[in-house]
Amino acid sequence: GSSGSSGNRYGPGVSTDDITVVTLSDVPSAPPQNVSLEVVNSRSIKVSWLPPPSGTQNGFITGYKIRHRKTTRRGEMETLEPNNLWYLFTGLEKGSQYSFQVSAMTVNGTGPPSNWYTAETPEN
């Protein structure tokens, strides 16, 4: 008789594990809602807002970024205020117009800003 050698071929198993990692984490896709300004006194304005709609937060909101500027002055100043839905600006100048804009933040960055909201401090 004849003995046939059985060649056992163990090829490297081509396992295509296409695992699509879906990160539910991104910057918010909508600005905070219901931004409102309250003139507390001639030198203070309280800015308050609500979080973006839940479907647009894209993760855990870590804080908010508020831009404010004096209407007559060029340039904006940024204030980071984590986890609050309001911020009190003090030490403002009397009889001046201030504009405020709020954005929500996640660990991935800052989402789109709200519109500018303007309030005027009284003279006295």
C-alpha positions as YAML, in Angstrom:
chain: A
units: angstrom
residues:
- id: 1
  name: GLY
  ca: [0.00, 0.00, 0.00]
- id: 2
  name: SER
  ca: [0.84, 3.69, -0.09]
- id: 3
  name: SER
  ca: [0.65, 6.06, 2.86]
- id: 4
  name: GLY
  ca: [-0.60, 9.55, 2.01]
- id: 5
  name: SER
  ca: [0.73, 12.22, 4.33]
- id: 6
  name: SER
  ca: [-2.17, 14.26, 5.69]
- id: 7
  name: GLY
  ca: [-1.06, 17.87, 5.70]
- id: 8
  name: ASN
  ca: [-3.10, 19.69, 8.26]
- id: 9
  name: ARG
  ca: [-3.24, 23.32, 7.27]
- id: 10
  name: TYR
  ca: [-3.95, 25.64, 10.15]
- id: 11
  name: GLY
  ca: [-4.21, 29.02, 8.52]
- id: 12
  name: PRO
  ca: [-4.30, 32.17, 10.59]
- id: 13
  name: GLY
  ca: [-7.99, 32.60, 11.14]
- id: 14
  name: VAL
  ca: [-8.94, 35.79, 9.43]
- id: 15
  name: SER
  ca: [-11.32, 37.06, 12.06]
- id: 16
  name: THR
  ca: [-12.56, 40.44, 10.99]
- id: 17
  name: ASP
  ca: [-13.83, 41.85, 14.23]
- id: 18
  name: ASP
  ca: [-15.15, 45.13, 12.95]
- id: 19
  name: ILE
  ca: [-16.14, 46.61, 16.25]
- id: 20
  name: THR
  ca: [-17.60, 50.04, 15.71]
- id: 21
  name: VAL
  ca: [-17.07, 52.01, 18.88]
- id: 22
  name: VAL
  ca: [-20.00, 54.35, 19.23]
- id: 23
  name: THR
  ca: [-19.04, 57.13, 21.55]
- id: 24
  name: LEU
  ca: [-22.05, 58.83, 23.02]
- id: 25
  name: SER
  ca: [-19.71, 61.64, 23.90]
- id: 26
  name: ASP
  ca: [-19.39, 64.71, 21.76]
- id: 27
  name: VAL
  ca: [-19.72, 68.43, 22.12]
- id: 28
  name: PRO
  ca: [-23.31, 69.59, 22.62]
- id: 29
  name: SER
  ca: [-25.09, 70.16, 19.33]
- id: 30
  name: ALA
  ca: [-27.41, 72.85, 20.67]
- id: 31
  name: PRO
  ca: [-26.94, 75.93, 22.85]
- id: 32
  name: PRO
  ca: [-28.38, 76.31, 26.34]
- id: 33
  name: GLN
  ca: [-32.04, 77.24, 26.42]
- id: 34
  name: ASN
  ca: [-34.02, 80.02, 28.06]
- id: 35
  name: VAL
  ca: [-31.13, 82.38, 28.60]
- id: 36
  name: SER
  ca: [-32.37, 85.31, 30.64]
- id: 37
  name: LEU
  ca: [-30.77, 88.36, 32.18]
- id: 38
  name: GLU
  ca: [-31.79, 89.98, 35.43]
- id: 39
  name: VAL
  ca: [-30.39, 93.37, 36.37]
- id: 40
  name: VAL
  ca: [-29.80, 93.04, 40.10]
- id: 41
  name: ASN
  ca: [-28.45, 96.54, 40.69]
- id: 42
  name: SER
  ca: [-26.42, 99.18, 38.91]
- id: 43
  name: ARG
  ca: [-23.31, 97.02, 38.99]
- id: 44
  name: SER
  ca: [-24.64, 93.46, 38.81]
- id: 45
  name: ILE
  ca: [-26.39, 91.38, 36.18]
- id: 46
  name: LYS
  ca: [-27.48, 87.81, 36.80]
- id: 47
  name: VAL
  ca: [-27.39, 85.49, 33.79]
- id: 48
  name: SER
  ca: [-29.41, 82.28, 34.00]
- id: 49
  name: TRP
  ca: [-30.20, 79.52, 31.54]
- id: 50
  name: LEU
  ca: [-31.33, 75.91, 31.15]
- id: 51
  name: PRO
  ca: [-29.31, 73.02, 29.71]
- id: 52
  name: PRO
  ca: [-29.56, 72.16, 26.02]
- id: 53
  name: PRO
  ca: [-32.33, 69.68, 25.14]
- id: 54
  name: SER
  ca: [-31.42, 66.24, 26.41]
- id: 55
  name: GLY
  ca: [-31.06, 64.75, 22.94]
- id: 56
  name: THR
  ca: [-28.47, 67.34, 21.99]
- id: 57
  name: GLN
  ca: [-26.18, 67.23, 25.01]
- id: 58
  name: ASN
  ca: [-24.10, 64.34, 23.60]
- id: 59
  name: GLY
  ca: [-22.75, 63.33, 26.96]
- id: 60
  name: PHE
  ca: [-22.40, 64.74, 30.40]
- id: 61
  name: ILE
  ca: [-22.46, 68.52, 30.62]
- id: 62
  name: THR
  ca: [-19.35, 69.47, 32.57]
- id: 63
  name: GLY
  ca: [-20.00, 73.20, 32.66]
- id: 64
  name: TYR
  ca: [-20.89, 76.28, 30.75]
- id: 65
  name: LYS
  ca: [-18.92, 78.99, 29.05]
- id: 66
  name: ILE
  ca: [-20.26, 82.54, 29.23]
- id: 67
  name: ARG
  ca: [-18.96, 85.24, 26.97]
- id: 68
  name: HIS
  ca: [-19.72, 88.78, 27.96]
- id: 69
  name: ARG
  ca: [-18.83, 92.08, 26.47]
- id: 70
  name: LYS
  ca: [-19.62, 95.68, 27.09]
- id: 71
  name: THR
  ca: [-21.49, 96.88, 24.06]
- id: 72
  name: THR
  ca: [-19.30, 99.92, 23.59]
- id: 73
  name: ARG
  ca: [-16.07, 98.00, 24.06]
- id: 74
  name: ARG
  ca: [-14.45, 95.67, 21.59]
- id: 75
  name: GLY
  ca: [-13.50, 92.23, 22.66]
- id: 76
  name: GLU
  ca: [-15.14, 89.58, 24.76]
- id: 77
  name: MET
  ca: [-14.28, 88.04, 28.09]
- id: 78
  name: GLU
  ca: [-14.93, 84.42, 28.90]
- id: 79
  name: THR
  ca: [-16.13, 83.04, 32.20]
- id: 80
  name: LEU
  ca: [-16.21, 79.34, 32.96]
- id: 81
  name: GLU
  ca: [-18.77, 78.38, 35.55]
- id: 82
  name: PRO
  ca: [-19.10, 74.62, 35.93]
- id: 83
  name: ASN
  ca: [-22.38, 72.94, 36.77]
- id: 84
  name: ASN
  ca: [-24.39, 76.04, 37.55]
- id: 85
  name: LEU
  ca: [-27.41, 77.26, 35.69]
- id: 86
  name: TRP
  ca: [-26.75, 80.87, 36.60]
- id: 87
  name: TYR
  ca: [-23.88, 83.26, 37.09]
- id: 88
  name: LEU
  ca: [-23.82, 86.65, 38.76]
- id: 89
  name: PHE
  ca: [-21.64, 89.25, 37.11]
- id: 90
  name: THR
  ca: [-20.60, 91.94, 39.58]
- id: 91
  name: GLY
  ca: [-18.41, 95.00, 39.42]
- id: 92
  name: LEU
  ca: [-19.97, 96.18, 36.19]
- id: 93
  name: GLU
  ca: [-20.09, 99.81, 35.20]
- id: 94
  name: LYS
  ca: [-23.25, 101.80, 35.84]
- id: 95
  name: GLY
  ca: [-25.39, 102.91, 32.96]
- id: 96
  name: SER
  ca: [-23.75, 100.52, 30.52]
- id: 97
  name: GLN
  ca: [-25.02, 97.90, 28.14]
- id: 98
  name: TYR
  ca: [-23.65, 94.38, 28.47]
- id: 99
  name: SER
  ca: [-24.19, 91.42, 26.18]
- id: 100
  name: PHE
  ca: [-24.00, 87.80, 27.25]
- id: 101
  name: GLN
  ca: [-23.76, 84.51, 25.40]
- id: 102
  name: VAL
  ca: [-23.81, 81.02, 26.93]
- id: 103
  name: SER
  ca: [-22.48, 77.69, 25.60]
- id: 104
  name: ALA
  ca: [-22.63, 74.23, 27.14]
- id: 105
  name: MET
  ca: [-19.49, 72.16, 27.54]
- id: 106
  name: THR
  ca: [-18.67, 68.46, 27.73]
- id: 107
  name: VAL
  ca: [-15.30, 66.79, 28.20]
- id: 108
  name: ASN
  ca: [-14.96, 66.96, 24.43]
- id: 109
  name: GLY
  ca: [-15.27, 70.69, 24.14]
- id: 110
  name: THR
  ca: [-17.72, 73.54, 23.82]
- id: 111
  name: GLY
  ca: [-20.98, 73.40, 21.93]
- id: 112
  name: PRO
  ca: [-22.60, 76.15, 19.90]
- id: 113
  name: PRO
  ca: [-23.26, 79.43, 21.72]
- id: 114
  name: SER
  ca: [-26.63, 80.94, 22.36]
- id: 115
  name: ASN
  ca: [-27.63, 84.23, 20.85]
- id: 116
  name: TRP
  ca: [-26.31, 87.40, 22.42]
- id: 117
  name: TYR
  ca: [-28.57, 88.77, 25.14]
- id: 118
  name: THR
  ca: [-28.22, 92.38, 26.16]
- id: 119
  name: ALA
  ca: [-29.11, 94.16, 29.38]
- id: 120
  name: GLU
  ca: [-28.38, 97.65, 30.64]
- id: 121
  name: THR
  ca: [-27.29, 98.57, 34.13]
- id: 122
  name: PRO
  ca: [-29.11, 101.57, 35.62]
- id: 123
  name: GLU
  ca: [-27.32, 104.79, 36.44]
- id: 124
  name: ASN
  ca: [-27.97, 104.63, 40.18]
...
